[in-house]
Amino acid sequence: MSCYSQRGIDAGDEVIVSPFTFIASYNVIFMNKALPVFADTDPETFLIDPSTIESRITERTAAILPVHIYGLPCDMNSINAIAIKHNLKVIEDACQAWLAEYRGRKAGTLGDAGCFSFQNSKNLPAGEGGAIISNNVEFMDRCTSIHNCGRPYGSIKRTSDYPIAGTNFRMQQFQALILMSQMNRILTDADIRLANALYLDEKLKQIPGIIPYKLADGATRSAYHLYPFRYISNEFDGVPKERFIRALNAEGVPCSSGYGPQNRDGLIEDTFNSKGYKRLFSESRLKKWREENVLPGNDKLCSEAVIFYQSMLLGSRSDMDDIVKAITKIHENRSSLAG
């Protein structure tokens, strides 16, 4: 995103982004003095709903930033069709989607650029850092230059020693060594996660009130950075989700709620009230943003979502059975938790 800002995303631009995500997905838009505009989420897929994107496009919109959250690939054909129609760039947030596939193609290769993360919780960790990929050679040259203090590289002309306003995003050698060692196991680990996730899919959907994620149209494989499902409290005699999570943790099964409604994070209003954003965006535009920041699909998902950590999917088949048994036990004893 920061690299793309040199010729694309700039102060005063707008970028359409998923709301069910980590703060970094829209924080990078703020860092470029642009406006993150949230489209709604499809609760079944946990992903941006393409049918809600076009209504968010304005004359300032420059790009769409779909997030393959939890490793689940977005409906990229629909997103790319909208981008082509409106002459927008597509920047994939594939930070959690190593080896995920859409129509047989890897996530991160389906838009104008794809961004990945090596942060320590990811499927391919090196402590911190990440990667950017694209078929646009000039764009990649600019990324290389920017991450190396703006020094010229490839097609970047040497008009000076530092022709681009760059920064230091260079990976250390010891991080690269850690990363290379992880690459020796990523394919094997991905297959283990896939097999266990598909097994959980079949078992969990048999429990009333537990609805596993649904792959988006065209998605052929998730990376399962996290394994998500929806918890329907009515099927558990109204037991609140937080109480269900505590009960599951008590059974020795780690889980959490995942992301909350990021579109209502306090950081956003703090940024809007800054003098810089008041210069860039009119009060009428920010008022309209607030009026449109009603995302019923995302709110529904945030109230229902429960996730398992990706490390759990590296366990044995008996470990998966323990997960299923724990949730079944809670459902069978739901009346004791409802009070």
Buried (B, 14 or more C-beta within 10 A) or exposed (E): BBBBBBEBBEBBBBBBBBBBBBEBBBBBBBEBBBBBBBBBBBBBBBBBBBEBBEEBBEEBBBBBBBBBBBBBBBBBBBBBEBBEEEEBBBBBBBBBBBBBBBEEBBBBBBBBBBBBBBBEEBBBBBEEBBBBBBEEEEBBBBBBBBBBBBBBBEEBEEEEEBBBEBEEBEBEEEBEEBBEEBEEEBEEBBEBBBEBBEBBBEBBEEBEBBBBBBBBBBBEBBBBBBBBBBBEBEBBBEBBBEBBBEBBEEBEBEBBBBBBBBBBBEEBEEBBEEEEBEEBBEEEBBEEBEEEBEBEBBBBBBBBBBBBBBEBBBBEEEEBEBBBEBBBEBBEEBEEBEE
